[in-house]
Amino acid sequence: MLLMHFLRVMNLQKSTKRLVNTITDYMDISMVVSGSMNVTKKDIKIKDFLRGIYEEYKEMFENKGIEFSFVIPDEIAEYDLHTDSELLGKIMIHLISNAYKFTKKGRVLIGIKNNQEGIQFFVTDTGIGIAKENLNI
C-alpha cells in the first residue's frame, strides 16, 4: 500500500514537472516573439556550455536506453561565444526534450558545427521526425 502511494506521488511529481516545463516553454516563446524578453549577453565557452547540457540530460537518456552524446569539432571547442546562455540553453533543452519524447530507440546527438554563415548548434535523433508538409523550408 505504501509503495503504491509512493509510486503515485512520484508519477504526479513527474507529470507536474512536465506541465510546468511546457507552460514555461510557451511563455518563453511568447516573450521572444513579442520582443519583450530581455537578452543578456556574455562570453561563454562553447565546450563548457554543451558539456553542461549533456551532463544534465545524460542519465535521463540512459534510463530510457537511448544513446546520448555530443560532438564539438576541435577547431570550435575552445571558442568563446557572446550570447545569452540562458536563452540558448532553453532553446537547446526544448529541442533535446522533443528528441527524447519522440525517440523510442536509437540515439540523440547534440553538438555544434561550422557552416558557411558561422557556427550552428544542432540536435539530431533517430525519432519519428517531422512530416515534410509540416516543415517551413
N, C-alpha and C positions, 0 to 999 in steps of 0.2 A: 504494500500500500504506500509506504513512504517512498519507495523507488519510483512508483508511478507518478506520485506528486512531484518529485524532483524532476523527472523527465518532462512533465507538462510545463513546469516552471522554466526549464532550460529551453524548451521549444518556444514558449511565449517570449522569452528574452531574445532569442534569435529573430523571431518574427518582428518584434518591436524594433530591434536594431535595423533590420532591412527596411521597415516602413519609414523610420526616421531618416535613414540614408537616402531613400527615394525622394522624400519631401525636400530634404536639403539640396539634393541634386537639382530638382525642378526650380527651387528658389534661386540657386546659383545661376542656372541657365537663364532664368527670367531677368536677373540683375545684369548679366553680361549683355543680353540682347537689348535691354533698355538703356544701357550705358551708365547705370547707377552703381556699378561695383567699383570700389576703389582698387586701384592697381598699385602695388608697392614693389618696385623692382630693386633687386640687389644681385650681387655676383654670387653664383653657386658653382660648385664643381659638378659637372655632369655625371661623372662616375659615382660620386657620393650620393647624388640625388637618386639615380636609378637603383643603386645598390640598396638604399634605404627602402624604396618601394618594394623591391624584390624580397628583402628580408621580412617585411611586414606581411606579405601575402604568401610566402613560400609554404608555410605549414598548411594553410587552407587548401592549396592545390594538392599537396602531398596527401592530405586526408581524403581527397576525392580521387586519388590515383591518377592525377594528370601531371605530366611533366611540365615544370615551370622553370624557365631560365631567362637570362638576359644577356644581351650582346652589345658590346661597345668596341668599335674598331680602335686599335692602338693610337691612331693618329688623332682621334677625337677624345680619348679617355681623359686626358688632363686639361681639356678645355674648361674655361670659365664661361658661364652663360649669364648675361644680365637679364633677369626675368623676375616675374612674380612666382616664386617657387610654390606658394600655397595654391595659386590658381592653376599652375601647370600640374601640380600634384593631383588636384581634383579632377582634371581632365584625364590624366593617366589612370587614376583609380576608377573613374567611370568606365573607361574602355576595358580595363582589366576585369572589373565586375561583370561587364557584359560577356567578355570572353569566358569567364568562369561559369556564368549562368547557362550559356549555350554550347559549352564544350562538354560532351559526355565522356569522351575518351580521347587520348592523343596528347597534344601539347599546346602550351601557350608560351609565346616568346615575346618579350618586351625588349626594346633597345632604341638605338639611335644610329643613323647612317648619314653619310654625305650624299647630297644630291645637287643638282645644278643651281638651285636657289640658296643653298646653305646646308643646314643640318635638318634632319627630320626624325622626330620621335615616332615610334610605331608600336603597335600591339597586333600580333598575328596569332591565329589559333586554328585548330582543326575542327571547329564547331560548324554549325549548320550554315552560317553565312547569311548574307542579306540578298534577297531576290533582286535580280538586275532591274526590274521595273520599279523597285523602291530606292534605287541609288540615284542621286542627283549629279551625275557626271556627264 
